[in-house]
Structure formats: structure tokens, C-alpha cells
Amino acid sequence: MLGVGQKLPEFKIVGVKPGFNQHEENGVSAFEPVTEASFDGQWKVIFFYPKDFTFVCPTEIAEFARLNREFADRDAVVLGGSTDNEFTKLAWRRDHADLDKLPMWQFADNGGRFARALGVLDEDEGVAQRATFVVDPHNVIQHVYVTSLNVGRAPADTLRVLDALQTDELCPCNRPLGGETLAA
């Protein structure tokens, strides 16, 4: 698995734009290619979940979406996805009330190439592990978090870590958003 200080590899995935529930709305496609060069100058919070139409995954996606404005206020784009295709993501948005008109990006890692390049593809299960990467504007990984497929993560803690990373200071344990830093 790639870790802190390593460069995000080259990748190309299908991005599913925020707010879309249909593959085309008002003559605009819901889909856009996303690569390591997308979102220039921004931090990226990239999180993988195992499968669409499951039980734990929508709780995480909905919470990342609820915090999306706070991530955006920190010049970060949130991208959540799985190895399921882009059409499945739109169908899930239409089917699940918490995902309706989702205000953040999702992505389809068709074939699992992106998850494999990051080292988080569970080859036995054929799904991405429940992994989160916080990537700086230079595409350097600054934080990695992986948990069991059965255990959801806490998106508020990812926001806390991003906030701390952006201080470029020493940050104590449990430092709240905007909290004090440490003097060396």
C-alpha cells in the first residue's frame, strides 16, 4: 500500500459529478474523466468503499457529503468510490434517500486499477478496502487510513486531520478543528 510521502500514481477513473442522479441532466453529462491532474491546486480526500448498494458504505458517503462544504472551505475536493461502475452509482443515488442529489464527487474504478495502484484492492474479495487518502496539492500522500470492510470510518476525523495538516505545525493528539498547535 502506498503511504505518507509517496506520490499519487497516474490514474484515470470515471468521475460522477455532484448533484446528478441521471446520466444526463439538462444536456450535461453526469460523467467526467478524473485523473491525478484533476482539481489542480486543491487537496484531495480520496476514499474507497467496498460496494455500492450495501449497508455500511452509505453511512460514510452521507457523512462525507454532509461535511463537503467544510472540506471545500479548506480547498479540498472529496472523491468517494468503489470498483462498481458509474451507472450503479447513479442508480444508488436514486434509490437511497441519503445519497439523493449527492453534493460531492463519486468515482467508478472500473477494473480496480486505481485501488490496485494504491495497494488497497482486496484481491480475494474483488473490492477496494475501506481506505482513505489525504493528498496535498502537489499529489503527495499526507495521510492514509484503512479499516476492516465491516467497520465504517469517521469522516469528521478526516476533516480534523486535513485541518491539522494544513497548519504545517505540530498538532497534539485530538486537536479540534482550528485548535492550538504546539511550539517546538
N, C-alpha and C positions, 0 to 999 in steps of 0.2 A: 504494500500500500504506500502511496506517496504521502510524504509527511511535510511538516513545517520546514520552510526554507526552500522547498523544491518548486520548480516552475510548473504551472499548469500545462499539461500537454496540449498539442494541437488536437482539435476535435471539431466535429460538425454534427449537430443534433437538430431535431425539428422543434422549434420553439412554438408554444401555443400562447398566443398573446393574452394579456389581461383583459377581462371583461367579456370575452367571447364565449358563446355557448353553441354556435353553429359554425360550420366550416367556412362560411362566408356570410358577412353581415354588411348590408348597405354597400355592396360591391367591393368590400375589403376582405381579404383572406385572413383567417384566424391563425395562419401558419407563417412562420418566418424562419429561415435558417439562422442558427445561433452557433458562433464559433468562439474561440478564445479571444478573438479581436473585437467581438461584440461588446457593447457597453464600455467603450473606451473612457478611461479616466475614472471609472467607478469601481468601488469594491463589489465583489460578487459573493453572495451567500448561495452556495450550490448544495442542495440536499437531495439525496436519493431516498426513495422508499421502495419497498419490495413490489407491490402490485396495486393496480387500480381495482376498484370495487371490492375493497377489503374493509376491515374494521378499525384497526389502529391508525392506518395511514390518513384517513380524512380528518381525524382529530388533530394531527400535526399540521396538515396542509391548511386547515381552517385557522389554526392559531398563528402560523406564519403569515397568513393573509390578514388576520386581524392586526398584526404588528407591522404590516407592509409600509404604512406611512412613516413609522418610526425608523425603519431601515432606510427608506428613501431620504428622510431628513439627514441621514448620515452618509449620503451619496453611495448607497448600496442598493444593488438590484438583487432581488430574491428569485431564484430559479429552483423549482422543485420538480422532480421527475422520476420516472421508472423506465424499465425496458419495454413497457407496453406502448402501443403506437398512439399517435396523436388523435386519431378518431375516438379511441377508447377514452381519452381524457375529456374530450368534449361531451361524449355520452355520459360520463360520470358527473360532469358539471350539471348536466340537465337532470340527472337522476337524484342527486344528493343535495338537499337544501343548503347545507353548509358550504357547498362548492359552487352554487349558482352564481354566474357572472363573476367568478373568482378574480379579485383585483391584483393578481400577481402572475408572473410567468410560470408556466409549466413546460416541461420538455419531454420529448419521446426519444429515448436512447435505443432506437431500433437496432436489434442485434447485440446490444450490450457493449458496444465498442468503447464508449466513454467510461462506463463503470469499470471495464477491464483495464483500460489505460490508467485509471486512478487506483486500481488494485482493490476495488470493492465489489466485484462481481462474485456472487456465491455460485460457483460453477455447478455444485451439486443440485442446488435448488433452481438454478437458471434465472435468478433475480439479483438485483442490486441489494447490497446490505443497507441497513438503515444508517447512512453516513452523511455527515455534514462537513463541508469545506468552506472556510472563510478565506477569500483570496483578495489580495490587495490590488490597487490599480495597475501594478506592474506585472500582474499574473503570477505572483509568488504566494504560495500557500502559507497562511499565517496561523491557521487553527484547523484541527481535524478532530472529529468526534464520531465514534461508531458505537452502536449499541446492538443488542440482540434483535433479531427480526420481530420478536414478540413484545418489545419494550419501546414505547414512544419516547421521543426526546422532548425537551423543554425549550421551545423557540425563544422564550424570554431570556434564557441564559445565553443563547447565541447572540442576541441583541446586546446583552451585557458584555460579552467577550468582544464583540465588534467595537463597542463604545470604548472599552479599555485599550484595545489595540490601537485605536485612532488617537489616543493621547500621546503615544510614543514615550510614555513614562512608566515607572514602576507602579504596578497596581496591586494592592493587597487582596487577599482572599475575600470573596464575597463583596467586592467593591460594587456598590449600587451604581446605576446609570448616573453619569455626571459626578460621581463621588470623588473624594480626595485621592490624590496619588501620594506616593512615598518619596521622601528625599533620600538620596544615596548617602 
